[in-house]
Amino acid sequence: FAGPAAPSPLDGAISGYRNITGAAHLYGRWAYGFWQCKEHYKSQAELLAAAARFREERIPLDAIVQDWLYWGSLGWGPQWDPASYPDPAALVAQLREAHHLKLMVSVWSKFDRKTSFYK
């Protein structure tokens, strides 16, 4: 007979933590779906075109990821290059309204000497 394992000291610690903080909530349903990620999109236009293509091909998609290099010549850091991404707020709005997608941005917390954060 294989029954449940005996409680460990860690079970008590976790139970105590949950009593203090409350139960952890699940993420929204979209977070468990398909997230499209590639090495990076080169521009706002390319990212929007990829989102449109997924919809045209009827491929289920819940989020699209903008990985690194969105800072262009501004230096390695979390800032949008306006030459490639002229309106990040409009990008997010268009993904949400036209394609029903979430945007996830890989934030690289490195501030090289070119960045406005470093200066």
C-alpha positions in Angstrom: 0.0 0.0 0.0 1.3 3.4 -0.9 -0.4 6.1 1.0 0.3 9.8 1.3 3.7 10.9 2.4 4.1 12.2 6.0 4.2 16.0 6.3 7.6 17.5 6.2 8.8 20.6 8.2 8.7 22.5 4.9 4.9 21.8 4.7 4.4 23.7 7.9 6.5 26.6 6.7 4.6 26.8 3.4 1.3 26.6 5.3 2.3 29.4 7.6 3.4 31.6 4.7 0.0 31.0 3.0 -1.8 31.9 6.2 0.0 35.2 6.3 -0.1 36.1 2.6 -3.2 34.3 1.4 -3.6 31.8 -1.4 -1.8 32.5 -4.6 -4.2 33.3 -7.4 -3.9 31.8 -10.9 -2.9 33.9 -13.8 -5.4 35.0 -16.4 -6.4 32.2 -18.9 -4.3 34.0 -21.6 -1.1 33.3 -19.7 -1.5 29.6 -20.2 -1.9 29.9 -24.0 0.7 30.2 -26.8 3.2 33.0 -26.6 5.0 33.8 -29.8 8.7 34.6 -29.2 11.6 34.7 -31.6 15.1 36.2 -31.2 13.6 39.7 -31.7 11.4 41.8 -33.9 13.3 44.6 -35.6 10.5 47.2 -35.6 7.0 48.0 -34.5 5.8 47.4 -38.0 7.4 43.9 -38.1 5.9 42.9 -34.8 2.4 44.1 -35.9 2.8 42.3 -39.2 3.7 39.1 -37.4 0.6 39.4 -35.2 -1.6 40.0 -38.2 -0.2 37.0 -40.0 -0.9 34.7 -37.0 -4.5 35.9 -37.1 -4.7 35.5 -40.9 -3.4 32.0 -40.7 -5.9 31.3 -37.8 -3.1 30.2 -35.5 -4.1 30.5 -31.9 -2.0 33.1 -30.1 -2.4 34.8 -26.7 0.8 36.9 -26.3 3.6 38.1 -28.5 7.1 38.8 -27.1 9.4 41.6 -28.0 12.8 40.4 -27.0 16.0 42.4 -26.9 17.4 45.1 -29.3 14.3 47.3 -29.2 16.6 50.0 -28.0 18.4 50.3 -31.3 21.3 52.8 -31.2 20.2 54.2 -27.8 22.4 51.7 -26.0 21.7 48.4 -24.3 18.9 49.1 -21.8 15.1 49.2 -21.4 14.2 52.0 -23.7 12.3 52.0 -27.1 14.2 53.4 -30.1 11.8 55.8 -31.7 13.2 55.2 -35.2 12.1 51.5 -35.0 9.3 51.8 -32.4 7.7 55.2 -33.0 4.8 54.7 -30.6 5.0 51.9 -28.1 1.6 52.9 -26.5 -0.1 52.6 -29.9 1.7 49.2 -30.5 0.2 47.8 -27.3 -3.2 49.3 -28.1 -3.2 47.9 -31.6 -2.2 44.4 -30.4 -5.0 44.5 -27.9 -7.7 46.0 -30.0 -7.0 44.6 -33.5 -5.5 41.3 -32.6 -6.7 40.6 -29.0 -3.1 40.0 -27.9 -1.0 40.8 -24.9 2.6 42.2 -25.4 5.4 40.9 -23.2 8.6 42.8 -23.3 11.9 41.3 -22.2 13.4 43.9 -20.0 17.2 43.9 -20.0 18.3 45.7 -16.9 21.7 46.7 -18.3 22.4 50.4 -18.7 25.4 50.9 -21.0 27.1 54.2 -21.3 24.9 55.3 -24.2 21.6 55.0 -22.3 19.8 58.0 -20.8 19.6 56.0 -17.6 23.4 55.9 -17.3 23.9 59.5 -18.2 
